[in-house]
Amino acid sequence: MKIALMDSGIGLLPAAAAVRRLRPDAHLVISSDPDGMPWGPRTPEDLTRRALAVAEAAAAHRPDALIVGCNTASVHALPALRALLEPELPVIGTVPAIKPAAAGGGPFTIWATPATTGSPYQRGLIEEFADGVPVTEVPCWGLAEAVEHADDAAVDAAIAAAAALTPDDVTTVVLGCTHYELVAERIRAAVQKPGRPPLVLHGSAGAVAAQALRRIGGLPAPDAEWTEAGLTVILSGREGTLPVPALAYEEGRLLQAIGAALAVQPDK
């Protein structure tokens, strides 16, 4: 089994780690775009062009499925990606977990990149799944970039700024950017109010990984033998190694530790 994941940067790590936990025997192909990251400030047309290039680099390794491990790319480029690659290669997008958050009934907030916040796509999900539930959209300026570079001070500052925009009565935070799942507990600590019920955080990694297996008719096998599993890393079209900042996170260390067959990054 070979599963590919794509993103502008290391935001694909949570979904990749979720796949690894479900199927330790899977070969993972992770394709990102460090030369073009971040994608959020780009125009939809430019973002789509770069996303297609990253997807084609992954598809060249003939995976069984491709996970778009990026909310912003799913918002703007998913139709183009599916038009290019399906039905030969199933493409699984990442959708903010608005439906399960709304099912909780309490007021919730969606932390997302400025490009996703207020987008017709996200507003459509709110209208479809959260009608009548108080929802606050919070743009998280600079958070994805800070997570990408494992810049702790910048992460703390961006989280504090987003927390200041989050109403005190929220019961749930939807992590509407896959990068944010890498710092989920730091977000929880910033938003949780004393005396309030434990804050619920909703990410997408587990659901996306499970959906990828369903699309290819696979079943979870967390006890599968992993010694033959591998990891192919593609950086803006070049084979390389996991970026150093990825190893600052548990998910990145997991990928490196379990049977990773890593190539040496060539010079540009």
Backbone torsions as a table, in degrees:
resi	resn	phi	psi	omega
1	MET	NA	134.2	179.0
2	LYS	-130.9	121.2	-179.0
3	ILE	-117.6	128.9	176.8
4	ALA	-103.5	148.7	175.5
5	LEU	-134.6	144.9	-179.5
6	MET	-134.1	152.1	178.4
7	ASP	-168.9	171.1	173.3
8	SER	-68.2	-33.5	-177.3
9	GLY	-150.9	-135.5	-173.1
10	ILE	-86.6	8.6	174.8
11	GLY	-62.4	-16.2	177.3
12	LEU	-76.8	-9.6	-175.7
13	LEU	-59.3	-43.2	-179.6
14	PRO	-59.9	-43.3	179.2
15	ALA	-68.4	-38.7	178.4
16	ALA	-62.8	-42.7	178.1
17	ALA	-66.1	-35.9	178.0
18	ALA	-65.1	-41.4	175.9
19	VAL	-62.3	-44.9	-178.8
20	ARG	-59.5	-39.0	-179.8
21	ARG	-69.9	-36.6	179.5
22	LEU	-74.7	-37.6	-178.1
23	ARG	-136.8	82.8	179.6
24	PRO	-60.1	-17.9	-178.5
25	ASP	-87.0	-3.1	-176.7
26	ALA	-77.8	141.5	169.8
27	HIS	-85.6	128.1	-179.2
28	LEU	-104.8	136.6	173.4
29	VAL	-117.0	112.7	-179.8
30	ILE	-112.2	123.9	-174.3
31	SER	-121.5	120.7	-178.5
32	SER	-131.3	-179.0	-172.5
33	ASP	-134.0	65.7	-179.4
34	PRO	-59.6	-27.1	179.0
35	ASP	-69.1	-25.1	-175.5
36	GLY	-114.6	-1.2	-177.8
37	MET	-72.9	138.6	5.1
38	PRO	-86.9	152.3	177.1
39	TRP	-84.7	-24.7	-173.9
40	GLY	-51.9	-46.9	-178.4
41	PRO	-73.9	-8.1	-176.8
42	ARG	-75.9	158.0	174.5
43	THR	-67.6	154.8	177.9
44	PRO	-55.4	-35.4	-179.0
45	GLU	-68.7	-44.2	179.9
46	ASP	-67.7	-42.7	177.6
47	LEU	-58.9	-44.7	-179.1
48	THR	-63.6	-40.5	178.9
49	ARG	-61.0	-45.1	-179.2
50	ARG	-69.0	-38.9	178.9
51	ALA	-62.5	-40.5	178.8
52	LEU	-63.3	-39.2	179.2
53	ALA	-65.9	-42.0	179.0
54	VAL	-65.5	-40.3	179.2
55	ALA	-66.3	-41.5	179.8
56	GLU	-64.5	-36.3	177.0
57	ALA	-62.9	-38.5	177.1
58	ALA	-71.2	-42.6	-176.7
59	ALA	-63.4	-25.3	179.0
60	ALA	-63.6	-18.4	178.3
61	HIS	-91.2	7.1	173.4
62	ARG	55.5	56.7	175.7
63	PRO	-75.3	166.5	176.6
64	ASP	-83.0	-24.4	179.4
65	ALA	-155.4	156.9	177.5
66	LEU	-125.6	121.4	175.3
67	ILE	-96.6	125.7	173.8
68	VAL	-87.3	91.5	-173.6
69	GLY	-83.1	49.1	-175.3
70	CYS	-153.8	121.8	179.2
71	ASN	-65.2	-43.3	-176.9
72	THR	-64.0	-42.2	178.0
73	ALA	-66.1	-37.1	177.6
74	SER	-65.1	-38.2	179.2
75	VAL	-62.2	-44.5	-169.2
76	HIS	-103.4	-26.4	-169.5
77	ALA	-119.7	-4.9	-174.1
78	LEU	-59.0	-44.5	178.1
79	PRO	-58.3	-41.4	179.8
80	ALA	-67.5	-38.7	178.9
81	LEU	-64.5	-43.0	179.4
82	ARG	-68.4	-36.9	178.2
83	ALA	-63.6	-33.8	-178.7
84	LEU	-77.8	-39.5	-165.8
85	LEU	-109.6	-29.3	-178.5
86	GLU	-84.8	153.2	6.8
87	PRO	-87.9	-4.6	-176.7
88	GLU	-61.1	-38.4	-178.2
89	LEU	-124.4	110.6	177.9
90	PRO	-61.8	134.1	-179.5
91	VAL	-115.4	123.1	-177.3
92	ILE	-111.6	117.8	178.8
93	GLY	-85.1	167.1	178.0
94	THR	-110.5	117.6	-177.1
95	VAL	-109.9	134.0	175.7
96	PRO	-55.5	141.2	-173.0
97	ALA	-78.9	57.1	-177.3
98	ILE	-73.6	-39.1	-178.0
99	LYS	-60.1	-52.9	179.1
100	PRO	-66.2	-31.1	177.8
101	ALA	-65.2	-43.4	179.4
102	ALA	-66.0	-32.1	-179.9
103	ALA	-63.9	-22.5	177.3
104	GLY	-69.8	-20.4	172.7
105	GLY	87.8	-24.3	-176.7
106	GLY	-86.9	169.2	175.9
107	PRO	-63.4	138.5	179.0
108	PHE	-137.9	165.4	179.5
109	THR	-126.3	152.6	177.1
110	ILE	-115.4	112.3	173.4
111	TRP	-88.2	125.0	-177.6
112	ALA	-150.8	169.5	175.4
113	THR	-66.6	156.9	175.7
114	PRO	-55.8	-31.8	-179.3
115	ALA	-69.2	-31.0	-179.5
116	THR	-88.9	-36.0	-178.7
117	THR	-60.5	127.8	179.1
118	GLY	77.1	1.8	-179.6
119	SER	-69.1	151.5	176.3
120	PRO	-55.0	-34.5	-179.8
121	TYR	-62.8	-50.6	-178.5
122	GLN	-68.1	-40.5	178.4
123	ARG	-61.4	-35.5	177.9
124	GLY	-64.8	-39.6	177.4
125	LEU	-64.8	-38.7	178.9
126	ILE	-64.0	-45.2	-179.6
127	GLU	-64.4	-36.3	-177.1
128	GLU	-75.3	-40.5	-169.9
129	PHE	-112.1	-14.7	-173.1
130	ALA	-125.3	29.1	179.2
131	ASP	-61.4	123.2	178.6
132	GLY	89.9	-7.6	178.3
133	VAL	-101.1	129.6	179.1
134	PRO	-62.4	124.6	-177.9
135	VAL	-129.4	134.8	174.5
136	THR	-119.2	126.0	175.7
137	GLU	-92.2	126.6	-176.9
138	VAL	-118.6	114.5	174.2
139	PRO	-77.4	130.0	-176.1
140	CYS	-105.9	85.1	-175.7
141	TRP	-65.4	123.4	173.2
142	GLY	79.0	-3.3	-175.3
143	LEU	-70.2	-45.5	179.9
144	ALA	-60.5	-41.2	-179.9
145	GLU	-65.7	-39.8	179.2
146	ALA	-65.4	-42.2	177.0
147	VAL	-63.3	-41.9	-179.2
148	GLU	-55.6	-38.5	-176.8
149	HIS	-98.0	6.0	-178.4
150	ALA	50.8	41.8	-179.9
151	ASP	-92.0	96.9	-172.0
152	ASP	-60.0	-42.6	-178.5
153	ALA	-64.3	-42.6	179.5
154	ALA	-68.3	-36.9	176.1
155	VAL	-60.4	-48.2	-178.8
156	ASP	-61.6	-40.3	-179.6
157	ALA	-66.8	-42.5	-179.9
158	ALA	-67.6	-39.5	177.7
159	ILE	-64.9	-42.3	179.7
160	ALA	-62.5	-39.3	179.3
161	ALA	-66.0	-40.9	178.4
162	ALA	-70.3	-37.8	178.9
163	ALA	-62.6	-33.6	179.0
164	ALA	-67.0	-22.5	178.4
165	LEU	-92.4	-2.5	-176.0
166	THR	-93.9	123.8	179.8
167	PRO	-57.9	147.2	-176.5
168	ASP	-66.2	-23.3	-172.5
169	ASP	-93.8	5.9	-178.2
170	VAL	-65.9	143.5	176.5
171	THR	-102.8	-16.5	-171.5
172	THR	-145.2	142.9	171.7
173	VAL	-121.4	124.1	172.5
174	VAL	-87.6	124.2	178.2
175	LEU	-87.0	94.3	-171.9
176	GLY	-88.2	17.8	171.8
177	CYS	-142.1	133.3	-174.1
178	THR	-64.8	-27.7	175.6
179	HIS	-58.2	-35.2	-173.6
180	TYR	-66.5	-25.3	179.4
181	GLU	-64.4	-22.2	178.6
182	LEU	-72.1	-19.8	-179.9
183	VAL	-124.4	33.2	-173.5
184	ALA	-58.8	-42.8	-176.8
185	GLU	-70.2	-28.6	175.7
186	ARG	-71.1	-34.2	174.8
187	ILE	-66.4	-44.3	179.2
188	ARG	-57.6	-45.8	-177.7
189	ALA	-63.4	-32.9	-178.1
190	ALA	-77.2	-29.7	-173.7
191	VAL	-96.8	-31.3	-177.0
192	GLN	-59.4	127.1	179.4
193	LYS	-100.3	140.2	178.1
194	PRO	-58.2	137.5	177.7
195	GLY	81.9	-4.8	178.8
196	ARG	-94.0	155.8	175.7
197	PRO	-57.9	155.1	179.6
198	PRO	-54.5	132.6	-179.2
199	LEU	-68.9	137.8	176.3
200	VAL	-98.4	129.6	175.4
201	LEU	-110.8	133.4	178.1
202	HIS	-117.8	114.4	170.8
203	GLY	-105.0	-173.3	-175.8
204	SER	-121.1	-9.2	-168.5
205	ALA	-59.2	-49.0	-177.0
206	GLY	-62.9	-42.5	-179.9
207	ALA	-66.1	-39.2	-179.8
208	VAL	-67.1	-42.4	178.7
209	ALA	-62.1	-44.1	179.3
210	ALA	-64.0	-39.0	179.2
211	GLN	-65.6	-37.0	177.9
212	ALA	-61.2	-42.8	178.4
213	LEU	-64.2	-41.8	179.5
214	ARG	-61.4	-40.9	-176.8
215	ARG	-63.0	-27.7	-178.8
216	ILE	-106.1	10.7	178.3
217	GLY	72.1	23.9	179.2
218	GLY	-95.1	161.1	178.6
219	LEU	-120.7	147.7	173.7
220	PRO	-58.5	139.1	177.1
221	ALA	-146.3	70.1	-173.2
222	PRO	-62.7	-16.5	179.1
223	ASP	-98.3	8.6	-178.7
224	ALA	-63.2	149.1	179.2
225	GLU	-66.1	129.7	-173.4
226	TRP	-107.7	-0.1	-170.8
227	THR	-63.6	-25.0	179.7
228	GLU	-94.9	-1.8	179.6
229	ALA	-68.3	156.0	179.7
230	GLY	-139.6	175.9	178.6
231	LEU	-141.6	122.2	174.6
232	THR	-110.3	127.6	-178.6
233	VAL	-113.2	127.0	179.2
234	ILE	-121.3	125.0	-177.0
235	LEU	-117.4	104.0	-177.5
236	SER	50.1	44.6	175.6
237	GLY	91.2	-8.9	-178.6
238	ARG	-105.7	137.0	174.1
239	GLU	-71.3	138.8	-176.3
240	GLY	-155.1	-149.1	180.0
241	THR	-123.4	167.2	175.2
242	LEU	-57.5	131.0	176.9
243	PRO	-58.4	145.8	-178.6
244	VAL	-54.0	-42.6	-179.9
245	PRO	-60.4	-25.4	179.4
246	ALA	-61.1	-29.8	-176.3
247	LEU	-78.7	-4.3	173.9
248	ALA	-76.0	-11.1	-174.9
249	TYR	-116.3	147.5	-179.5
250	GLU	-55.4	-40.3	-177.4
251	GLU	-63.5	-39.5	178.1
252	GLY	-67.9	-40.2	178.5
253	ARG	-65.7	-34.1	177.3
254	LEU	-62.7	-45.3	-179.5
255	LEU	-63.2	-38.8	-179.3
256	GLN	-69.5	-33.5	-170.9
257	ALA	-79.2	-34.1	-169.6
258	ILE	-96.4	92.8	171.8
259	GLY	59.0	31.9	-175.4
260	ALA	-78.6	123.6	173.7
261	ALA	-99.6	97.9	-171.3
262	LEU	-102.7	134.9	175.5
263	ALA	-86.7	160.4	175.7
264	VAL	-86.1	129.7	-177.2
265	GLN	-68.5	124.2	178.3
266	PRO	-76.3	162.1	173.8
267	ASP	-68.3	151.0	176.2
268	LYS	-65.5	NA	NA
